[in-house]
Amino acid sequence: MDNLLSPSQAQLRDKIISELESPLPGWSSQMPLSPIRHTIHPATPADATEAAVNLLLKPNADGQGYTMIYIKRGTKYGADQHKGQVSFAGGMRETTDLSLKDCAIRETEEELGISAEKISVLGALSPFYVFVSGFIVHPYIAIVPPDTTYAIDPDEVDYVIEVGLDHMLDPDTLRYRQHPFRGTIIEQSPYFDLGNGEILWGATAMMTNEFLTLMRR
């Protein structure tokens, strides 16, 4: 991967690795994006289902910065609590996965058609319990080549959303709106404006904010 990165991209990659090896902010950076304004992280049950996702970074072709890769989840599976939402590539751990990192890579390959050998995992963010679906999600940060293309699984993914890391770091990207939740309306519920009418909220926004916090410190 090194020969595909400009000096500034390699420097930022090294910063990300260093930050991921340092103590992570965890809930203190996730909580500000809670759509229902949680102030205390819900306890993770012992029987929570393990899942893993990849926050994918693609180096920009001009050698300046990175693009973040999200997916718009498909709506085929009625039982999917997160259908139609913007999320990271990833999913539930299977018995054949040797590790959670292997799970994240396998799911990325299945959903986006990016071969495993092109996915370079830099490290992991804090695990995150999604109480709505009962998953304990393990998010990883990974880099893919700048010429990456996608062969999406249409059963899992409607389309890919690419957003510049600089855009996500812009404070004006964070906004607030009314949000319906279980028969009530949450005032001032936070979300990221991704542009083109796409919004990022909920668990993926909370995990994203931990990464952005690392990039700002």
TACOR-V328129 format. One record per residue. N is the residue number from 1. RES is the residue in one small letter. PHI is phi as a letter, one per 20 degrees, with the letter a starting at -180 (none if undefined). NEAR is the number of other ideal C-beta (glycine too) atoms within 12 Angstrom. Layout:
N_RES_PHI_NEAR / N_RES_PHI_NEAR
//
This chain:
1_m_none_24 / 2_d_g_15 / 3_n_f_11 / 4_l_e_22 / 5_l_d_28 / 6_s_f_20 / 7_p_g_14 / 8_s_f_17 / 9_q_f_30 / 10_a_f_20 / 11_q_f_18 / 12_l_f_29 / 13_r_g_32 / 14_d_f_20 / 15_k_f_24 / 16_i_f_33 / 17_i_g_23 / 18_s_f_17 / 19_e_f_27 / 20_l_f_28 / 21_e_e_15 / 22_s_e_16 / 23_p_g_14 / 24_l_e_25 / 25_p_f_25 / 26_g_l_23 / 27_w_g_27 / 28_s_f_20 / 29_s_e_29 / 30_q_e_37 / 31_m_g_26 / 32_p_f_26 / 33_l_d_37 / 34_s_f_32 / 35_p_f_37 / 36_i_d_26 / 37_r_m_20 / 38_h_g_26 / 39_t_d_12 / 40_i_c_14 / 41_h_f_22 / 42_p_g_22 / 43_a_f_12 / 44_t_e_21 / 45_p_f_13 / 46_a_f_10 / 47_d_e_10 / 48_a_f_23 / 49_t_f_23 / 50_e_f_30 / 51_a_b_36 / 52_a_b_38 / 53_v_c_47 / 54_n_d_50 / 55_l_e_49 / 56_l_e_45 / 57_l_d_41 / 58_k_d_37 / 59_p_f_34 / 60_n_f_28 / 61_a_f_17 / 62_d_e_13 / 63_g_n_17 / 64_q_d_19 / 65_g_m_27 / 66_y_c_43 / 67_t_d_30 / 68_m_e_40 / 69_i_d_44 / 70_y_d_40 / 71_i_c_42 / 72_k_e_32 / 73_r_f_35 / 74_g_f_23 / 75_t_d_17 / 76_k_f_15 / 77_y_e_16 / 78_g_f_9 / 79_a_e_10 / 80_d_f_20 / 81_q_f_20 / 82_h_d_31 / 83_k_f_21 / 84_g_m_21 / 85_q_e_30 / 86_v_e_36 / 87_s_b_45 / 88_f_e_45 / 89_a_f_43 / 90_g_q_46 / 91_g_r_39 / 92_m_f_29 / 93_r_f_27 / 94_e_d_19 / 95_t_f_10 / 96_t_e_10 / 97_d_f_23 / 98_l_f_14 / 99_s_b_18 / 100_l_f_30 / 101_k_f_29 / 102_d_f_25 / 103_c_f_35 / 104_a_f_43 / 105_i_f_34 / 106_r_g_31 / 107_e_f_39 / 108_t_f_44 / 109_e_f_30 / 110_e_f_30 / 111_e_e_36 / 112_l_d_41 / 113_g_m_24 / 114_i_e_35 / 115_s_f_19 / 116_a_g_23 / 117_e_f_13 / 118_k_e_26 / 119_i_d_36 / 120_s_d_31 / 121_v_e_35 / 122_l_e_32 / 123_g_r_30 / 124_a_c_33 / 125_l_e_42 / 126_s_f_31 / 127_p_g_28 / 128_f_c_44 / 129_y_e_31 / 130_v_e_37 / 131_f_f_26 / 132_v_f_21 / 133_s_d_24 / 134_g_m_22 / 135_f_e_33 / 136_i_e_29 / 137_v_e_43 / 138_h_d_38 / 139_p_e_45 / 140_y_d_38 / 141_i_d_42 / 142_a_c_43 / 143_i_d_38 / 144_v_d_39 / 145_p_f_27 / 146_p_f_26 / 147_d_e_13 / 148_t_g_32 / 149_t_d_17 / 150_y_c_30 / 151_a_c_17 / 152_i_f_25 / 153_d_e_25 / 154_p_f_19 / 155_d_f_16 / 156_e_d_32 / 157_v_c_36 / 158_d_f_24 / 159_y_a_22 / 160_v_e_34 / 161_i_d_34 / 162_e_d_30 / 163_v_c_35 / 164_g_f_23 / 165_l_g_34 / 166_d_f_19 / 167_h_f_27 / 168_m_f_36 / 169_l_e_25 / 170_d_f_19 / 171_p_g_14 / 172_d_f_12 / 173_t_f_28 / 174_l_e_26 / 175_r_c_22 / 176_y_c_21 / 177_r_b_18 / 178_q_f_16 / 179_h_c_24 / 180_p_f_13 / 181_f_b_18 / 182_r_l_11 / 183_g_n_6 / 184_t_c_13 / 185_i_d_15 / 186_i_e_22 / 187_e_e_15 / 188_q_l_17 / 189_s_e_27 / 190_p_e_31 / 191_y_b_30 / 192_f_d_38 / 193_d_e_24 / 194_l_e_30 / 195_g_n_20 / 196_n_l_13 / 197_g_m_10 / 198_e_e_27 / 199_i_c_30 / 200_l_c_37 / 201_w_b_34 / 202_g_m_37 / 203_a_g_41 / 204_t_f_43 / 205_a_f_42 / 206_m_f_43 / 207_m_f_47 / 208_t_g_44 / 209_n_f_40 / 210_e_f_36 / 211_f_f_44 / 212_l_f_35 / 213_t_f_28 / 214_l_f_34 / 215_m_f_30 / 216_r_e_17 / 217_r_e_18
//
